[in-house]
Amino acid sequence: MHAKAINIMVAVISIMSLGCVATQSDVSSVYARQTRLEAKVERLSNEVKTIDQTESTTTGTDVELREKVYQLEAKIAELNQAYSKLDSKVNQLTLGSAPPVTESGSHAQIPSETASVNTEEVMFNEGYTELSDGNYEGSRAKFKEYLSRYPKSAKANDATYWIAESYYREGQFEESILEYQRFIDTYPKDQRVPLAYLKQGMSLVEIGKQEEAKLFFQTLIDKYPNSDEAKTAKEKISELAVER
């Protein structure tokens, strides 16, 4: 999985190295975006390498590790999509396309989604940064505002998940159970659904509701019997049986 991810990023970097015959004034903004994408690729590549090293020393049942893998895969897909759009713009400039001319004879400005996309991306990244820094309340505020402004965003599922995760990391386990359920109900096909079920069960254990936790663990096992999360759930059920 990670080898494929690295290959994708290497290909992206290789394509980015190609030149463009358009003038500097035409492509300056495109080059700036290329630079940002290249920086993201480098950071992502380092994260993937770190995950690979960690995986080699674990049993494959680490919850936080799987969560990180899901996140990296999503970033790779997003980066690939962003580059596809950028490549189309570069090709248009290379072919010598000129902006349409208005009635006054001046070139009309080409509509751009850059400002909107940047605002959306900045808001999401701020929410995630707050989460990483341990400012869970601030993180939730950012993600909730993000969902309010961009409910149809491709990252709406991520924002919903991180809201639940913020409650879990903060130790507000009852709230996390509700938010994980919201995530499960809203995005039932998301690959993190098994992890959400597992986190619900673990939250119930934390608040002393072992029997209820077993039900969630068993639901996870029944629905996703071949998942790594199901394997962890079985271990948790065994641990709870011993504690009794």
C-alpha positions as protocol buffer text, in pm:
chain_id: "A"
residue {
  index: 1
  type: MET
  ca { x: 0 y: 0 z: 0 }
}
residue {
  index: 2
  type: HIS
  ca { x: 272 y: 245 z: 100 }
}
residue {
  index: 3
  type: ALA
  ca { x: 501 y: 146 z: -188 }
}
residue {
  index: 4
  type: LYS
  ca { x: 220 y: 237 z: -427 }
}
residue {
  index: 5
  type: ALA
  ca { x: 172 y: 568 z: -249 }
}
residue {
  index: 6
  type: ILE
  ca { x: 538 y: 652 z: -279 }
}
residue {
  index: 7
  type: ASN
  ca { x: 535 y: 561 z: -650 }
}
residue {
  index: 8
  type: ILE
  ca { x: 244 y: 797 z: -706 }
}
residue {
  index: 9
  type: MET
  ca { x: 429 y: 1080 z: -537 }
}
residue {
  index: 10
  type: VAL
  ca { x: 750 y: 1014 z: -730 }
}
residue {
  index: 11
  type: ALA
  ca { x: 549 y: 1029 z: -1054 }
}
residue {
  index: 12
  type: VAL
  ca { x: 391 y: 1356 z: -948 }
}
residue {
  index: 13
  type: ILE
  ca { x: 730 y: 1508 z: -872 }
}
residue {
  index: 14
  type: SER
  ca { x: 866 y: 1390 z: -1208 }
}
residue {
  index: 15
  type: ILE
  ca { x: 579 y: 1545 z: -1399 }
}
residue {
  index: 16
  type: MET
  ca { x: 615 y: 1867 z: -1203 }
}
residue {
  index: 17
  type: SER
  ca { x: 972 y: 1899 z: -1326 }
}
residue {
  index: 18
  type: LEU
  ca { x: 855 y: 1948 z: -1686 }
}
residue {
  index: 19
  type: GLY
  ca { x: 885 y: 2298 z: -1823 }
}
residue {
  index: 20
  type: CYS
  ca { x: 628 y: 2527 z: -1982 }
}
residue {
  index: 21
  type: VAL
  ca { x: 667 y: 2750 z: -2285 }
}
residue {
  index: 22
  type: ALA
  ca { x: 422 y: 3013 z: -2168 }
}
residue {
  index: 23
  type: THR
  ca { x: 551 y: 3351 z: -2052 }
}
residue {
  index: 24
  type: GLN
  ca { x: 644 y: 3416 z: -1691 }
}
residue {
  index: 25
  type: SER
  ca { x: 355 y: 3654 z: -1643 }
}
residue {
  index: 26
  type: ASP
  ca { x: 112 y: 3386 z: -1761 }
}
residue {
  index: 27
  type: VAL
  ca { x: 241 y: 3107 z: -1545 }
}
residue {
  index: 28
  type: SER
  ca { x: 375 y: 3278 z: -1233 }
}
residue {
  index: 29
  type: SER
  ca { x: 73 y: 3177 z: -1027 }
}
residue {
  index: 30
  type: VAL
  ca { x: 93 y: 2823 z: -1165 }
}
residue {
  index: 31
  type: TYR
  ca { x: 458 y: 2795 z: -1065 }
}
residue {
  index: 32
  type: ALA
  ca { x: 370 y: 2917 z: -716 }
}
residue {
  index: 33
  type: ARG
  ca { x: 110 y: 2646 z: -685 }
}
residue {
  index: 34
  type: GLN
  ca { x: 359 y: 2390 z: -814 }
}
residue {
  index: 35
  type: THR
  ca { x: 601 y: 2491 z: -541 }
}
residue {
  index: 36
  type: ARG
  ca { x: 335 y: 2446 z: -274 }
}
residue {
  index: 37
  type: LEU
  ca { x: 238 y: 2107 z: -411 }
}
residue {
  index: 38
  type: GLU
  ca { x: 599 y: 1995 z: -423 }
}
residue {
  index: 39
  type: ALA
  ca { x: 642 y: 2094 z: -59 }
}
residue {
  index: 40
  type: LYS
  ca { x: 335 y: 1893 z: 32 }
}
residue {
  index: 41
  type: VAL
  ca { x: 467 y: 1593 z: -157 }
}
residue {
  index: 42
  type: GLU
  ca { x: 796 y: 1608 z: 32 }
}
residue {
  index: 43
  type: ARG
  ca { x: 626 y: 1630 z: 369 }
}
residue {
  index: 44
  type: LEU
  ca { x: 388 y: 1350 z: 281 }
}
residue {
  index: 45
  type: SER
  ca { x: 673 y: 1132 z: 159 }
}
residue {
  index: 46
  type: ASN
  ca { x: 849 y: 1172 z: 492 }
}
residue {
  index: 47
  type: GLU
  ca { x: 532 y: 1080 z: 679 }
}
residue {
  index: 48
  type: VAL
  ca { x: 485 y: 767 z: 469 }
}
residue {
  index: 49
  type: LYS
  ca { x: 843 y: 661 z: 541 }
}
residue {
  index: 50
  type: THR
  ca { x: 780 y: 709 z: 912 }
}
residue {
  index: 51
  type: ILE
  ca { x: 467 y: 495 z: 892 }
}
residue {
  index: 52
  type: ASP
  ca { x: 658 y: 223 z: 706 }
}
residue {
  index: 53
  type: GLN
  ca { x: 924 y: 216 z: 977 }
}
residue {
  index: 54
  type: THR
  ca { x: 662 y: 202 z: 1251 }
}
residue {
  index: 55
  type: GLU
  ca { x: 467 y: -77 z: 1081 }
}
residue {
  index: 56
  type: SER
  ca { x: 777 y: -295 z: 1069 }
}
residue {
  index: 57
  type: THR
  ca { x: 790 y: -297 z: 1449 }
}
residue {
  index: 58
  type: THR
  ca { x: 418 y: -344 z: 1526 }
}
residue {
  index: 59
  type: THR
  ca { x: 170 y: -630 z: 1509 }
}
residue {
  index: 60
  type: GLY
  ca { x: -69 y: -443 z: 1279 }
}
residue {
  index: 61
  type: THR
  ca { x: -334 y: -386 z: 1544 }
}
residue {
  index: 62
  type: ASP
  ca { x: -230 y: -38 z: 1657 }
}
residue {
  index: 63
  type: VAL
  ca { x: -537 y: 187 z: 1637 }
}
residue {
  index: 64
  type: GLU
  ca { x: -355 y: 518 z: 1607 }
}
residue {
  index: 65
  type: LEU
  ca { x: -127 y: 377 z: 1335 }
}
residue {
  index: 66
  type: ARG
  ca { x: -422 y: 271 z: 1119 }
}
residue {
  index: 67
  type: GLU
  ca { x: -578 y: 611 z: 1171 }
}
residue {
  index: 68
  type: LYS
  ca { x: -261 y: 775 z: 1042 }
}
residue {
  index: 69
  type: VAL
  ca { x: -256 y: 546 z: 740 }
}
residue {
  index: 70
  type: TYR
  ca { x: -613 y: 644 z: 648 }
}
residue {
  index: 71
  type: GLN
  ca { x: -518 y: 1009 z: 674 }
}
residue {
  index: 72
  type: LEU
  ca { x: -211 y: 971 z: 454 }
}
residue {
  index: 73
  type: GLU
  ca { x: -404 y: 783 z: 187 }
}
residue {
  index: 74
  type: ALA
  ca { x: -660 y: 1063 z: 178 }
}
residue {
  index: 75
  type: LYS
  ca { x: -385 y: 1322 z: 140 }
}
residue {
  index: 76
  type: ILE
  ca { x: -230 y: 1130 z: -149 }
}
residue {
  index: 77
  type: ALA
  ca { x: -565 y: 1116 z: -331 }
}
residue {
  index: 78
  type: GLU
  ca { x: -619 y: 1486 z: -272 }
}
residue {
  index: 79
  type: LEU
  ca { x: -272 y: 1572 z: -397 }
}
residue {
  index: 80
  type: ASN
  ca { x: -322 y: 1365 z: -710 }
}
residue {
  index: 81
  type: GLN
  ca { x: -649 y: 1545 z: -783 }
}
residue {
  index: 82
  type: ALA
  ca { x: -494 y: 1886 z: -722 }
}
residue {
  index: 83
  type: TYR
  ca { x: -210 y: 1812 z: -958 }
}
residue {
  index: 84
  type: SER
  ca { x: -449 y: 1692 z: -1232 }
}
residue {
  index: 85
  type: LYS
  ca { x: -620 y: 2031 z: -1224 }
}
residue {
  index: 86
  type: LEU
  ca { x: -288 y: 2212 z: -1225 }
}
residue {
  index: 87
  type: ASP
  ca { x: -160 y: 2002 z: -1514 }
}
residue {
  index: 88
  type: SER
  ca { x: -466 y: 2096 z: -1720 }
}
residue {
  index: 89
  type: LYS
  ca { x: -396 y: 2464 z: -1660 }
}
residue {
  index: 90
  type: VAL
  ca { x: -31 y: 2423 z: -1758 }
}
residue {
  index: 91
  type: ASN
  ca { x: -134 y: 2243 z: -2078 }
}
residue {
  index: 92
  type: GLN
  ca { x: -374 y: 2523 z: -2164 }
}
residue {
  index: 93
  type: LEU
  ca { x: -101 y: 2782 z: -2120 }
}
residue {
  index: 94
  type: THR
  ca { x: 147 y: 2572 z: -2316 }
}
residue {
  index: 95
  type: LEU
  ca { x: -91 y: 2559 z: -2611 }
}
residue {
  index: 96
  type: GLY
  ca { x: -99 y: 2936 z: -2610 }
}
residue {
  index: 97
  type: SER
  ca { x: -459 y: 2979 z: -2498 }
}
residue {
  index: 98
  type: ALA
  ca { x: -546 y: 3342 z: -2436 }
}
residue {
  index: 99
  type: PRO
  ca { x: -820 y: 3478 z: -2212 }
}
residue {
  index: 100
  type: PRO
  ca { x: -1138 y: 3584 z: -2394 }
}
residue {
  index: 101
  type: VAL
  ca { x: -1153 y: 3947 z: -2505 }
}
residue {
  index: 102
  type: THR
  ca { x: -1425 y: 4173 z: -2366 }
}
residue {
  index: 103
  type: GLU
  ca { x: -1624 y: 4428 z: -2568 }
}
residue {
  index: 104
  type: SER
  ca { x: -1382 y: 4700 z: -2456 }
}
residue {
  index: 105
  type: GLY
  ca { x: -1098 y: 4509 z: -2616 }
}
residue {
  index: 106
  type: SER
  ca { x: -926 y: 4410 z: -2293 }
}
residue {
  index: 107
  type: HIS
  ca { x: -866 y: 4054 z: -2187 }
}
residue {
  index: 108
  type: ALA
  ca { x: -1130 y: 3921 z: -1952 }
}
residue {
  index: 109
  type: GLN
  ca { x: -1003 y: 3780 z: -1627 }
}
residue {
  index: 110
  type: ILE
  ca { x: -1025 y: 3400 z: -1617 }
}
residue {
  index: 111
  type: PRO
  ca { x: -1255 y: 3291 z: -1334 }
}
residue {
  index: 112
  type: SER
  ca { x: -1058 y: 3116 z: -1063 }
}
residue {
  index: 113
  type: GLU
  ca { x: -1160 y: 2897 z: -773 }
}
residue {
  index: 114
  type: THR
  ca { x: -822 y: 2948 z: -610 }
}
residue {
  index: 115
  type: ALA
  ca { x: -936 y: 3198 z: -345 }
}
residue {
  index: 116
  type: SER
  ca { x: -1234 y: 2985 z: -245 }
}
residue {
  index: 117
  type: VAL
  ca { x: -1032 y: 2664 z: -241 }
}
residue {
  index: 118
  type: ASN
  ca { x: -756 y: 2828 z: -41 }
}
residue {
  index: 119
  type: THR
  ca { x: -1002 y: 2957 z: 219 }
}
residue {
  index: 120
  type: GLU
  ca { x: -1156 y: 2613 z: 249 }
}
residue {
  index: 121
  type: GLU
  ca { x: -818 y: 2444 z: 275 }
}
residue {
  index: 122
  type: VAL
  ca { x: -686 y: 2695 z: 528 }
}
residue {
  index: 123
  type: MET
  ca { x: -987 y: 2650 z: 753 }
}
residue {
  index: 124
  type: PHE
  ca { x: -958 y: 2271 z: 744 }
}
residue {
  index: 125
  type: ASN
  ca { x: -584 y: 2281 z: 808 }
}
residue {
  index: 126
  type: GLU
  ca { x: -633 y: 2517 z: 1100 }
}
residue {
  index: 127
  type: GLY
  ca { x: -879 y: 2273 z: 1254 }
}
residue {
  index: 128
  type: TYR
  ca { x: -637 y: 1985 z: 1215 }
}
residue {
  index: 129
  type: THR
  ca { x: -345 y: 2189 z: 1350 }
}
residue {
  index: 130
  type: GLU
  ca { x: -547 y: 2276 z: 1659 }
}
residue {
  index: 131
  type: LEU
  ca { x: -627 y: 1908 z: 1705 }
}
residue {
  index: 132
  type: SER
  ca { x: -261 y: 1809 z: 1674 }
}
residue {
  index: 133
  type: ASP
  ca { x: -162 y: 2080 z: 1922 }
}
residue {
  index: 134
  type: GLY
  ca { x: -414 y: 1956 z: 2177 }
}
residue {
  index: 135
  type: ASN
  ca { x: -652 y: 2251 z: 2149 }
}
residue {
  index: 136
  type: TYR
  ca { x: -956 y: 2027 z: 2112 }
}
residue {
  index: 137
  type: GLU
  ca { x: -1219 y: 2291 z: 2172 }
}
residue {
  index: 138
  type: GLY
  ca { x: -1060 y: 2521 z: 1916 }
}
residue {
  index: 139
  type: SER
  ca { x: -1030 y: 2234 z: 1672 }
}
residue {
  index: 140
  type: ARG
  ca { x: -1399 y: 2149 z: 1703 }
}
residue {
  index: 141
  type: ALA
  ca { x: -1494 y: 2511 z: 1648 }
}
residue {
  index: 142
  type: LYS
  ca { x: -1294 y: 2522 z: 1325 }
}
residue {
  index: 143
  type: PHE
  ca { x: -1430 y: 2194 z: 1194 }
}
residue {
  index: 144
  type: LYS
  ca { x: -1788 y: 2283 z: 1280 }
}
residue {
  index: 145
  type: GLU
  ca { x: -1753 y: 2615 z: 1102 }
}
residue {
  index: 146
  type: TYR
  ca { x: -1597 y: 2428 z: 810 }
}
residue {
  index: 147
  type: LEU
  ca { x: -1894 y: 2191 z: 787 }
}
residue {
  index: 148
  type: SER
  ca { x: -2134 y: 2483 z: 813 }
}
residue {
  index: 149
  type: ARG
  ca { x: -1969 y: 2668 z: 524 }
}
residue {
  index: 150
  type: TYR
  ca { x: -1870 y: 2368 z: 311 }
}
residue {
  index: 151
  type: PRO
  ca { x: -2120 y: 2087 z: 384 }
}
residue {
  index: 152
  type: LYS
  ca { x: -2062 y: 1926 z: 43 }
}
residue {
  index: 153
  type: SER
  ca { x: -1685 y: 1944 z: 60 }
}
residue {
  index: 154
  type: ALA
  ca { x: -1480 y: 1636 z: -24 }
}
residue {
  index: 155
  type: LYS
  ca { x: -1333 y: 1671 z: 324 }
}
residue {
  index: 156
  type: ALA
  ca { x: -1665 y: 1690 z: 509 }
}
residue {
  index: 157
  type: ASN
  ca { x: -1624 y: 1329 z: 617 }
}
residue {
  index: 158
  type: ASP
  ca { x: -1278 y: 1405 z: 756 }
}
residue {
  index: 159
  type: ALA
  ca { x: -1404 y: 1707 z: 948 }
}
residue {
  index: 160
  type: THR
  ca { x: -1689 y: 1503 z: 1095 }
}
residue {
  index: 161
  type: TYR
  ca { x: -1448 y: 1230 z: 1201 }
}
residue {
  index: 162
  type: TRP
  ca { x: -1202 y: 1472 z: 1360 }
}
residue {
  index: 163
  type: ILE
  ca { x: -1478 y: 1633 z: 1564 }
}
residue {
  index: 164
  type: ALA
  ca { x: -1552 y: 1293 z: 1716 }
}
residue {
  index: 165
  type: GLU
  ca { x: -1182 y: 1229 z: 1761 }
}
residue {
  index: 166
  type: SER
  ca { x: -1133 y: 1561 z: 1940 }
}
residue {
  index: 167
  type: TYR
  ca { x: -1387 y: 1458 z: 2204 }
}
residue {
  index: 168
  type: TYR
  ca { x: -1219 y: 1120 z: 2239 }
}
residue {
  index: 169
  type: ARG
  ca { x: -871 y: 1266 z: 2285 }
}
residue {
  index: 170
  type: GLU
  ca { x: -1005 y: 1519 z: 2532 }
}
residue {
  index: 171
  type: GLY
  ca { x: -1161 y: 1244 z: 2744 }
}
residue {
  index: 172
  type: GLN
  ca { x: -1519 y: 1350 z: 2676 }
}
residue {
  index: 173
  type: PHE
  ca { x: -1615 y: 994 z: 2597 }
}
residue {
  index: 174
  type: GLU
  ca { x: -1993 y: 1025 z: 2602 }
}
residue {
  index: 175
  type: GLU
  ca { x: -1975 y: 1306 z: 2347 }
}
residue {
  index: 176
  type: SER
  ca { x: -1728 y: 1108 z: 2138 }
}
residue {
  index: 177
  type: ILE
  ca { x: -1966 y: 812 z: 2123 }
}
residue {
  index: 178
  type: LEU
  ca { x: -2241 y: 1036 z: 1986 }
}
residue {
  index: 179
  type: GLU
  ca { x: -2013 y: 1204 z: 1732 }
}
residue {
  index: 180
  type: TYR
  ca { x: -1864 y: 877 z: 1612 }
}
residue {
  index: 181
  type: GLN
  ca { x: -2220 y: 756 z: 1559 }
}
residue {
  index: 182
  type: ARG
  ca { x: -2296 y: 1068 z: 1360 }
}
residue {
  index: 183
  type: PHE
  ca { x: -1994 y: 990 z: 1144 }
}
residue {
  index: 184
  type: ILE
  ca { x: -2103 y: 625 z: 1098 }
}
residue {
  index: 185
  type: ASP
  ca { x: -2458 y: 723 z: 1005 }
}
residue {
  index: 186
  type: THR
  ca { x: -2351 y: 1000 z: 766 }
}
residue {
  index: 187
  type: TYR
  ca { x: -2065 y: 818 z: 595 }
}
residue {
  index: 188
  type: PRO
  ca { x: -2140 y: 446 z: 627 }
}
residue {
  index: 189
  type: LYS
  ca { x: -1901 y: 354 z: 345 }
}
residue {
  index: 190
  type: ASP
  ca { x: -1603 y: 544 z: 480 }
}
residue {
  index: 191
  type: GLN
  ca { x: -1307 y: 316 z: 549 }
}
residue {
  index: 192
  type: ARG
  ca { x: -1279 y: 455 z: 903 }
}
residue {
  index: 193
  type: VAL
  ca { x: -1621 y: 325 z: 1009 }
}
residue {
  index: 194
  type: PRO
  ca { x: -1470 y: 12 z: 1171 }
}
residue {
  index: 195
  type: LEU
  ca { x: -1231 y: 237 z: 1360 }
}
residue {
  index: 196
  type: ALA
  ca { x: -1521 y: 454 z: 1473 }
}
residue {
  index: 197
  type: TYR
  ca { x: -1701 y: 148 z: 1611 }
}
residue {
  index: 198
  type: LEU
  ca { x: -1383 y: 47 z: 1791 }
}
residue {
  index: 199
  type: LYS
  ca { x: -1342 y: 393 z: 1941 }
}
residue {
  index: 200
  type: GLN
  ca { x: -1704 y: 383 z: 2060 }
}
residue {
  index: 201
  type: GLY
  ca { x: -1639 y: 57 z: 2241 }
}
residue {
  index: 202
  type: MET
  ca { x: -1320 y: 190 z: 2395 }
}
residue {
  index: 203
  type: SER
  ca { x: -1504 y: 504 z: 2506 }
}
residue {
  index: 204
  type: LEU
  ca { x: -1763 y: 290 z: 2682 }
}
residue {
  index: 205
  type: VAL
  ca { x: -1487 y: 100 z: 2858 }
}
residue {
  index: 206
  type: GLU
  ca { x: -1340 y: 431 z: 2976 }
}
residue {
  index: 207
  type: ILE
  ca { x: -1669 y: 534 z: 3142 }
}
residue {
  index: 208
  type: GLY
  ca { x: -1717 y: 195 z: 3306 }
}
residue {
  index: 209
  type: LYS
  ca { x: -1984 y: 51 z: 3076 }
}
residue {
  index: 210
  type: GLN
  ca { x: -1816 y: -278 z: 2993 }
}
residue {
  index: 211
  type: GLU
  ca { x: -2128 y: -467 z: 2888 }
}
residue {
  index: 212
  type: GLU
  ca { x: -2230 y: -193 z: 2648 }
}
residue {
  index: 213
  type: ALA
  ca { x: -1874 y: -185 z: 2518 }
}
residue {
  index: 214
  type: LYS
  ca { x: -1892 y: -557 z: 2440 }
}
residue {
  index: 215
  type: LEU
  ca { x: -2199 y: -495 z: 2227 }
}
residue {
  index: 216
  type: PHE
  ca { x: -2018 y: -235 z: 2019 }
}
residue {
  index: 217
  type: PHE
  ca { x: -1712 y: -458 z: 1986 }
}
residue {
  index: 218
  type: GLN
  ca { x: -1933 y: -748 z: 1876 }
}
residue {
  index: 219
  type: THR
  ca { x: -2115 y: -527 z: 1626 }
}
residue {
  index: 220
  type: LEU
  ca { x: -1780 y: -436 z: 1479 }
}
residue {
  index: 221
  type: ILE
  ca { x: -1678 y: -802 z: 1459 }
}
residue {
  index: 222
  type: ASP
  ca { x: -2006 y: -900 z: 1294 }
}
residue {
  index: 223
  type: LYS
  ca { x: -2001 y: -621 z: 1036 }
}
residue {
  index: 224
  type: TYR
  ca { x: -1630 y: -620 z: 954 }
}
residue {
  index: 225
  type: PRO
  ca { x: -1504 y: -967 z: 1053 }
}
residue {
  index: 226
  type: ASN
  ca { x: -1184 y: -947 z: 847 }
}
residue {
  index: 227
  type: SER
  ca { x: -1076 y: -602 z: 955 }
}
residue {
  index: 228
  type: ASP
  ca { x: -782 y: -525 z: 1181 }
}
residue {
  index: 229
  type: GLU
  ca { x: -1026 y: -338 z: 1403 }
}
residue {
  index: 230
  type: ALA
  ca { x: -1227 y: -659 z: 1450 }
}
residue {
  index: 231
  type: LYS
  ca { x: -911 y: -832 z: 1563 }
}
residue {
  index: 232
  type: THR
  ca { x: -854 y: -559 z: 1820 }
}
residue {
  index: 233
  type: ALA
  ca { x: -1219 y: -580 z: 1927 }
}
residue {
  index: 234
  type: LYS
  ca { x: -1182 y: -954 z: 1997 }
}
residue {
  index: 235
  type: GLU
  ca { x: -879 y: -880 z: 2212 }
}
residue {
  index: 236
  type: LYS
  ca { x: -1073 y: -617 z: 2403 }
}
residue {
  index: 237
  type: ILE
  ca { x: -1362 y: -857 z: 2466 }
}
residue {
  index: 238
  type: SER
  ca { x: -1115 y: -1115 z: 2599 }
}
residue {
  index: 239
  type: GLU
  ca { x: -957 y: -855 z: 2826 }
}
residue {
  index: 240
  type: LEU
  ca { x: -1297 y: -756 z: 2965 }
}
residue {
  index: 241
  type: ALA
  ca { x: -1382 y: -1122 z: 3031 }
}
residue {
  index: 242
  type: VAL
  ca { x: -1062 y: -1167 z: 3230 }
}
residue {
  index: 243
  type: GLU
  ca { x: -1126 y: -851 z: 3433 }
}
residue {
  index: 244
  type: ARG
  ca { x: -1460 y: -990 z: 3547 }
}
